Amino acid sequence: MSTETRKATQVAKMTAPRRFVFLLLDRFTMLSFACAIEPLRIANRVAGQELYTWKLAGEGGFATCSNGAAFKLDMGLEELEREDTLLVCGGIDVQKATTRPITSWLRREARRGAAVGGLCTGAYSVAKAGLLDGRKATIHWENHDGFLEEFEEVQLTKSVFVIDGNRISTAGGTSSIDLMLRIIAQDQGDALANTVADQLIYSAIRTDRDTQRLSIPTRIGVRHPKLSEVIKKMEAAIEDPISPADLAEEVGMSTRQLERLFRRYLARSPKRYYMELRLSKARNLLMQTDMSVINVALACGFASPSHFSKCYRAHYDTTPYRERGTQAPH
């Protein structure tokens, strides 16, 4: 046994095991779930004692994740212990998977004192139950726009995970590892959490101050401070687009210089790039919310549905109405 592992074992507190209940929604994301449960298993193994236990819950006897694998459930929507931590594992089409029995169960268990959270898109279910009103939360960046439109009372962030009192949320993917390492550190100390991270070959532990998306320079593959600043301003002003002339003035350059900058590094005009950002948000809203096409158009800075439809068709080769009506399962 290594010195680090021995130290981690020594700091493990002799307490009753903490139980996690994972609510597996239909078509949940396996990666986010696996990244939550494996650190708990490894913590037990490293500590040489049962620090954590877990149960799989859901509607029916089995739950199928988005890649088609099925998991046998340990329990249905039954009464939990007050000390339990209930985590909703979401994935594709979370709105449909969040049934009335599930929201009722989440409310009931929250009233009884259980900590409640959502992994990946699971935050949607927790918010739908009204359990994130007035709280900070996060959700996968692809669902960010739709979530903002539907849950105005939630303080949505772009963090990889958020712990606000007894409410928990993650952005999905490997962010579940970061969340669990934080919980293990709080419960058992940094030494054990760091040893678990090493076992996972996880060398860069993120905190709740880290954001879930790559920086703009990394995302676009270009390191130019003024270009990054303009794109940041564009992303923050989708509903009320800023003219290229005003954008150029705000970063201290001429409109012609801004045009050259975009064409050199992104092979498109600022106007075209901005339009693509707005249409991308519109597509997310169409596929993730029940907002009318007119309201989606307005939320993305289009003055009329006809102009929105024309631009959408030119970019995606389909209309907004057909996009909503012909979503293929994926």
Helices and strands as residue ranges (DSSP letters): H 3-11, E 18-24, H 30-47, E 52-57, E 62-64, E 70-72, E 85-89, H 94-97, H 100-111, E 115-119, H 122-128, E 136-137, G 141-143, H 144-150, E 155-156, E 161-164, E 167-170, H 175-188, H 190-199, H 216-220, H 225-236, H 244-250, H 255-266, H 270-288, H 293-299, H 305-316, H 320-325
